[in-house]
Amino acid sequence: MSRSEGERMTSPAHVAIIMDGNGRWAKSRGLPRVAGHRAGVEALRNVVRAAPELGISFLTVYAFSSENWSRPKSEVSDLMGLLKLFIRRDLAELHGNGVRVRVVGDRESLQPDIRGLLEEAECLTLANEGLTLVIAFNYGSRDEIVRAARKLADAALRGEIQPHQIEAEHISGALDTAGIPDPDLVIRTSGELRLSNFLLWQAAYSELVFVPCYWPDFGRDNLAEALRDFAGRERRFGGLSPEEAASPALAR
């Protein structure tokens, strides 16, 4: 059932999710880690389908971090295979539902077949105007910020901008997420309480929700509950609440 228009008014426009706990989900069931990753892909499908119904316009998912290459080669191979399967199996449905796919992360070190699939997904869905699904793949926020700094340094060397003219918006525009609004809400599953090098610049004023369940168990109801939590919070962006602004005594 879709949320009412009144409920939609309180929905965050952009939700980012750290999809954590696939391996522990599998271990708790005596299954190989790849089984957890397969179940995690199914959870992703369900959340992508639910997001537009819940009033979300942008959904960013942490699919593969730049640090994940340190995992066993067999697991990395399994993850690459699942990515290929997801795109080949789900791209037509995503496109048919008006989903626009955007990929963020360092593509230079990716195998040509992986890079080609990601670019195919972006190109096919470029004109879609529904949910924007942002896939953070081979992504690390510190790496992203370093690459943005290099872009700005190169621009300064070319005389296109003076170093003292660089403002926050220039850095935002040089990041992989240029043109995407900052996330209003960041959700992490599995009970871990950290960002793990995910959207460090963009999440400066995001609300954070940490969910105890493992990612394969996360579904529409969990997402809706996180949105209700978000709706009950007051975002100040460093300023005062209306009550504090109206009462100097409270502001002190």
Buried (B, 14 or more C-beta within 10 A) or exposed (E): EEBEEEBBEBBBEBBBBBBBBBBBBBBEEEBBBBBBBBBBBEBBBEBBBBBBBBBBBBBBBBBBBBEBEEBEEEBBEBBBEBBEEBBEEBBEEBBEBEBBBBBBBBBEEBEEEBBEBBEBBBEBBEEBEBBBBBBBBBBBBEBBBEBBEEBBEEBBEEEEBEEEEBEEEBBBBBBBBEEBEBBBBBBBBBEBEEBBBBBBBBBEEBBBBBBEBBBBBBBBEBBBEBBEBBEEEEEEEEEEEEEBEEEEEEEE
